[in-house]
Amino acid sequence: MKKINWKNVIESIKTITIVALIASVVGFGLGVKYQESKNSQLETRISEQIQQLKAVK
């Protein structure tokens, strides 16, 4: 039976953890930017509709 090299296993786990943390931070940042963009678009559309309603009166 082959002996497990625990040092390599731990180094691999560390690397995977670091990559996962970096990916989650990047994903979170992109998600926030996406939501801000959608919110801005929605606010613009609402403002346009309000202006149109005011013009009708």
N, CA, C and O atoms as a Tinker XYZ file with bonds, in Angstrom:
   228  protein
     1  N      0.846000   -1.186000    0.000000    73     2
     2  CA     0.000000    0.000000    0.000000    64     1     3
     3  C      0.887000    1.243000    0.000000    63     2     4     5
     4  O      1.894000    1.319000    0.705000    81     3
     5  N      0.479000    2.204000   -0.809000    73     3     6
     6  CA     1.257000    3.420000   -0.944000    64     5     7
     7  C      1.006000    4.345000    0.242000    63     6     8     9
     8  O     -0.121000    4.475000    0.720000    81     7
     9  N      2.077000    4.984000    0.706000    73     7    10
    10  CA     1.949000    5.920000    1.817000    64     9    11
    11  C      1.468000    7.268000    1.289000    63    10    12    13
    12  O      1.946000    7.746000    0.261000    81    11
    13  N      0.522000    7.875000    1.997000    73    11    14
    14  CA    -0.026000    9.166000    1.591000    64    13    15
    15  C      0.953000   10.264000    1.991000    63    14    16    17
    16  O      1.426000   10.310000    3.126000    81    15
    17  N      1.245000   11.138000    1.047000    73    15    18
    18  CA     2.123000   12.264000    1.316000    64    17    19
    19  C      1.243000   13.421000    1.802000    63    18    20    21
    20  O      0.679000   14.171000    1.005000    81    19
    21  N      1.143000   13.543000    3.118000    73    19    22
    22  CA     0.233000   14.528000    3.713000    64    21    23
    23  C      0.642000   15.958000    3.410000    63    22    24    25
    24  O     -0.207000   16.847000    3.331000    81    23
    25  N      1.937000   16.185000    3.239000    73    23    26
    26  CA     2.399000   17.539000    2.925000    64    25    27
    27  C      1.823000   17.993000    1.580000    63    26    28    29
    28  O      1.354000   19.124000    1.454000    81    27
    29  N      1.859000   17.114000    0.582000    73    27    30
    30  CA     1.296000   17.453000   -0.730000    64    29    31
    31  C     -0.215000   17.628000   -0.654000    63    30    32    33
    32  O     -0.769000   18.507000   -1.314000    81    31
    33  N     -0.883000   16.807000    0.138000    73    31    34
    34  CA    -2.334000   16.907000    0.290000    64    33    35
    35  C     -2.697000   18.257000    0.902000    63    34    36    37
    36  O     -3.606000   18.935000    0.424000    81    35
    37  N     -1.988000   18.644000    1.954000    73    35    38
    38  CA    -2.267000   19.917000    2.627000    64    37    39
    39  C     -1.971000   21.093000    1.696000    63    38    40    41
    40  O     -2.734000   22.059000    1.671000    81    39
    41  N     -0.891000   21.030000    0.940000    73    39    42
    42  CA    -0.569000   22.101000   -0.011000    64    41    43
    43  C     -1.645000   22.213000   -1.085000    63    42    44    45
    44  O     -2.009000   23.319000   -1.487000    81    43
    45  N     -2.152000   21.084000   -1.549000    73    43    46
    46  CA    -3.222000   21.100000   -2.552000    64    45    47
    47  C     -4.489000   21.713000   -1.980000    63    46    48    49
    48  O     -5.164000   22.494000   -2.652000    81    47
    49  N     -4.814000   21.362000   -0.742000    73    47    50
    50  CA    -6.004000   21.922000   -0.096000    64    49    51
    51  C     -5.850000   23.430000    0.075000    63    50    52    53
    52  O     -6.800000   24.179000   -0.151000    81    51
    53  N     -4.666000   23.878000    0.472000    73    51    54
    54  CA    -4.416000   25.321000    0.619000    64    53    55
    55  C     -4.616000   26.037000   -0.715000    63    54    56    57
    56  O     -5.269000   27.079000   -0.778000    81    55
    57  N     -4.053000   25.473000   -1.771000    73    55    58
    58  CA    -4.163000   26.090000   -3.093000    64    57    59
    59  C     -5.617000   26.175000   -3.540000    63    58    60    61
    60  O     -6.061000   27.214000   -4.027000    81    59
    61  N     -6.353000   25.092000   -3.376000    73    59    62
    62  CA    -7.768000   25.071000   -3.761000    64    61    63
    63  C     -8.550000   26.092000   -2.951000    63    62    64    65
    64  O     -9.410000   26.785000   -3.495000    81    63
    65  N     -8.262000   26.194000   -1.659000    73    63    66
    66  CA    -8.960000   27.151000   -0.797000    64    65    67
    67  C     -8.680000   28.586000   -1.229000    63    66    68    69
    68  O     -9.596000   29.406000   -1.292000    81    67
    69  N     -7.431000   28.891000   -1.524000    73    67    70
    70  CA    -7.067000   30.246000   -1.952000    64    69    71
    71  C     -7.757000   30.596000   -3.265000    63    70    72    73
    72  O     -8.295000   31.693000   -3.412000    81    71
    73  N     -7.744000   29.667000   -4.219000    73    71    74
    74  CA    -8.399000   29.913000   -5.509000    64    73    75
    75  C     -9.898000   30.117000   -5.311000    63    74    76    77
    76  O    -10.489000   31.000000   -5.933000    81    75
    77  N    -10.514000   29.312000   -4.454000    73    75    78
    78  CA   -11.951000   29.447000   -4.197000    64    77    79
    79  C    -12.270000   30.788000   -3.544000    63    78    80    81
    80  O    -13.264000   31.422000   -3.897000    81    79
    81  N    -11.448000   31.225000   -2.602000    73    79    82
    82  CA   -11.668000   32.520000   -1.955000    64    81    83
    83  C    -11.536000   33.672000   -2.946000    63    82    84    85
    84  O    -12.344000   34.600000   -2.935000    81    83
    85  N    -10.528000   33.613000   -3.791000    73    83    86
    86  CA   -10.346000   34.666000   -4.792000    64    85    87
    87  C    -11.528000   34.686000   -5.754000    63    86    88    89
    88  O    -12.042000   35.752000   -6.091000    81    87
    89  N    -11.957000   33.507000   -6.195000    73    87    90
    90  CA   -13.093000   33.430000   -7.120000    64    89    91
    91  C    -14.367000   33.957000   -6.475000    63    90    92    93
    92  O    -15.172000   34.613000   -7.135000    81    91
    93  N    -14.555000   33.673000   -5.188000    73    91    94
    94  CA   -15.771000   34.152000   -4.526000    64    93    95
    95  C    -15.755000   35.670000   -4.373000    63    94    96    97
    96  O    -16.795000   36.312000   -4.519000    81    95
    97  N    -14.607000   36.247000   -4.085000    73    95    98
    98  CA   -14.505000   37.708000   -3.968000    64    97    99
    99  C    -14.766000   38.364000   -5.320000    63    98   100   101
   100  O    -15.499000   39.351000   -5.402000    81    99
   101  N    -14.176000   37.825000   -6.371000    73    99   102
   102  CA   -14.392000   38.370000   -7.715000    64   101   103
   103  C    -15.860000   38.225000   -8.108000    63   102   104   105
   104  O    -16.455000   39.159000   -8.646000    81   103
   105  N    -16.443000   37.063000   -7.842000    73   103   106
   106  CA   -17.854000   36.841000   -8.159000    64   105   107
   107  C    -18.765000   37.782000   -7.402000    63   106   108   109
   108  O    -19.730000   38.306000   -7.959000    81   107
   109  N    -18.464000   37.996000   -6.136000    73   107   110
   110  CA   -19.269000   38.918000   -5.328000    64   109   111
   111  C    -19.183000   40.333000   -5.892000    63   110   112   113
   112  O    -20.192000   41.028000   -6.014000    81   111
   113  N    -17.971000   40.749000   -6.231000    73   111   114
   114  CA   -17.783000   42.086000   -6.799000    64   113   115
   115  C    -18.541000   42.261000   -8.106000    63   114   116   117
   116  O    -19.173000   43.292000   -8.332000    81   115
   117  N    -18.475000   41.249000   -8.965000    73   115   118
   118  CA   -19.207000   41.324000  -10.232000    64   117   119
   119  C    -20.712000   41.337000   -9.995000    63   118   120   121
   120  O    -21.444000   42.034000  -10.698000    81   119
   121  N    -21.176000   40.580000   -9.018000    73   119   122
   122  CA   -22.603000   40.566000   -8.693000    64   121   123
   123  C    -23.082000   41.917000   -8.199000    63   122   124   125
   124  O    -24.169000   42.366000   -8.564000    81   123
   125  N    -22.281000   42.565000   -7.373000    73   123   126
   126  CA   -22.642000   43.896000   -6.869000    64   125   127
   127  C    -22.705000   44.890000   -8.026000    63   126   128   129
   128  O    -23.647000   45.677000   -8.120000    81   127
   129  N    -21.705000   44.852000   -8.904000    73   127   130
   130  CA   -21.705000   45.767000  -10.057000    64   129   131
   131  C    -22.925000   45.526000  -10.939000    63   130   132   133
   132  O    -23.536000   46.477000  -11.427000    81   131
   133  N    -23.281000   44.258000  -11.147000    73   131   134
   134  CA   -24.441000   43.917000  -11.973000    64   133   135
   135  C    -25.718000   44.477000  -11.356000    63   134   136   137
   136  O    -26.544000   45.065000  -12.055000    81   135
   137  N    -25.878000   44.294000  -10.051000    73   135   138
   138  CA   -27.080000   44.790000   -9.381000    64   137   139
   139  C    -27.138000   46.316000   -9.423000    63   138   140   141
   140  O    -28.211000   46.889000   -9.611000    81   139
   141  N    -25.995000   46.976000   -9.248000    73   139   142
   142  CA   -25.964000   48.440000   -9.323000    64   141   143
   143  C    -26.367000   48.906000  -10.715000    63   142   144   145
   144  O    -27.096000   49.887000  -10.861000    81   143
   145  N    -25.894000   48.207000  -11.730000    73   143   146
   146  CA   -26.235000   48.559000  -13.109000    64   145   147
   147  C    -27.732000   48.392000  -13.352000    63   146   148   149
   148  O    -28.372000   49.268000  -13.935000    81   147
   149  N    -28.287000   47.272000  -12.904000    73   147   150
   150  CA   -29.723000   47.030000  -13.078000    64   149   151
   151  C    -30.538000   48.064000  -12.313000    63   150   152   153
   152  O    -31.560000   48.537000  -12.808000    81   151
   153  N    -30.095000   48.416000  -11.114000    73   151   154
   154  CA   -30.793000   49.409000  -10.304000    64   153   155
   155  C    -30.781000   50.767000  -11.002000    63   154   156   157
   156  O    -31.791000   51.470000  -11.021000    81   155
   157  N    -29.644000   51.130000  -11.569000    73   155   158
   158  CA   -29.520000   52.402000  -12.277000    64   157   159
   159  C    -30.441000   52.431000  -13.495000    63   158   160   161
   160  O    -31.097000   53.438000  -13.759000    81   159
   161  N    -30.487000   51.327000  -14.231000    73   159   162
   162  CA   -31.372000   51.252000  -15.398000    64   161   163
   163  C    -32.830000   51.384000  -14.980000    63   162   164   165
   164  O    -33.610000   52.077000  -15.633000    81   163
   165  N    -33.192000   50.723000  -13.897000    73   163   166
   166  CA   -34.568000   50.776000  -13.414000    64   165   167
   167  C    -34.932000   52.190000  -12.970000    63   166   168   169
   168  O    -36.023000   52.675000  -13.271000    81   167
   169  N    -34.027000   52.850000  -12.257000    73   167   170
   170  CA   -34.279000   54.226000  -11.821000    64   169   171
   171  C    -34.468000   55.154000  -13.017000    63   170   172   173
   172  O    -35.329000   56.034000  -12.991000    81   171
   173  N    -33.671000   54.961000  -14.057000    73   171   174
   174  CA   -33.791000   55.774000  -15.268000    64   173   175
   175  C    -35.150000   55.560000  -15.924000    63   174   176   177
   176  O    -35.802000   56.520000  -16.335000    81   175
   177  N    -35.578000   54.302000  -16.021000    73   175   178
   178  CA   -36.873000   54.011000  -16.641000    64   177   179
   179  C    -38.027000   54.588000  -15.826000    63   178   180   181
   180  O    -38.995000   55.100000  -16.388000    81   179
   181  N    -37.924000   54.505000  -14.516000    73   179   182
   182  CA   -38.974000   55.064000  -13.657000    64   181   183
   183  C    -39.027000   56.581000  -13.816000    63   182   184   185
   184  O    -40.108000   57.161000  -13.911000    81   183
   185  N    -37.859000   57.221000  -13.846000    73   183   186
   186  CA   -37.814000   58.679000  -14.021000    64   185   187
   187  C    -38.431000   59.091000  -15.355000    63   186   188   189
   188  O    -39.163000   60.078000  -15.429000    81   187
   189  N    -38.134000   58.335000  -16.402000    73   187   190
   190  CA   -38.708000   58.634000  -17.715000    64   189   191
   191  C    -40.230000   58.508000  -17.684000    63   190   192   193
   192  O    -40.936000   59.349000  -18.241000    81   191
   193  N    -40.732000   57.462000  -17.036000    73   191   194
   194  CA   -42.180000   57.265000  -16.953000    64   193   195
   195  C    -42.840000   58.390000  -16.160000    63   194   196   197
   196  O    -43.917000   58.862000  -16.525000    81   195
   197  N    -42.200000   58.814000  -15.088000    73   195   198
   198  CA   -42.748000   59.910000  -14.277000    64   197   199
   199  C    -42.792000   61.194000  -15.101000    63   198   200   201
   200  O    -43.777000   61.931000  -15.056000    81   199
   201  N    -41.731000   61.460000  -15.848000    73   199   202
   202  CA   -41.700000   62.658000  -16.693000    64   201   203
   203  C    -42.806000   62.610000  -17.751000    63   202   204   205
   204  O    -43.439000   63.625000  -18.043000    81   203
   205  N    -43.031000   61.427000  -18.320000    73   203   206
   206  CA   -44.098000   61.287000  -19.316000    64   205   207
   207  C    -45.464000   61.523000  -18.684000    63   206   208   209
   208  O    -46.322000   62.175000  -19.280000    81   207
   209  N    -45.666000   61.000000  -17.486000    73   207   210
   210  CA   -46.947000   61.190000  -16.806000    64   209   211
   211  C    -47.164000   62.662000  -16.460000    63   210   212   213
   212  O    -48.283000   63.163000  -16.563000    81   211
   213  N    -46.116000   63.348000  -16.056000    73   211   214
   214  CA   -46.232000   64.779000  -15.742000    64   213   215
   215  C    -46.557000   65.577000  -17.005000    63   214   216   217
   216  O    -47.305000   66.553000  -16.948000    81   215
   217  N    -45.998000   65.166000  -18.139000    73   215   218
   218  CA   -46.234000   65.870000  -19.398000    64   217   219
   219  C    -47.676000   65.689000  -19.871000    63   218   220   221
   220  O    -48.222000   66.572000  -20.532000    81   219
   221  N    -48.295000   64.560000  -19.542000    73   219   222
   222  CA   -49.667000   64.274000  -19.963000    64   221   223
   223  C    -50.646000   65.181000  -19.239000    63   222   224   225
   224  O    -51.650000   65.594000  -19.820000    81   223
   225  N    -50.372000   65.497000  -17.980000    73   223   226
   226  CA   -51.286000   66.329000  -17.183000    64   225   227
   227  C    -51.401000   67.647000  -17.761000    63   226   228
   228  O    -52.125000   68.491000  -17.233000    81   227
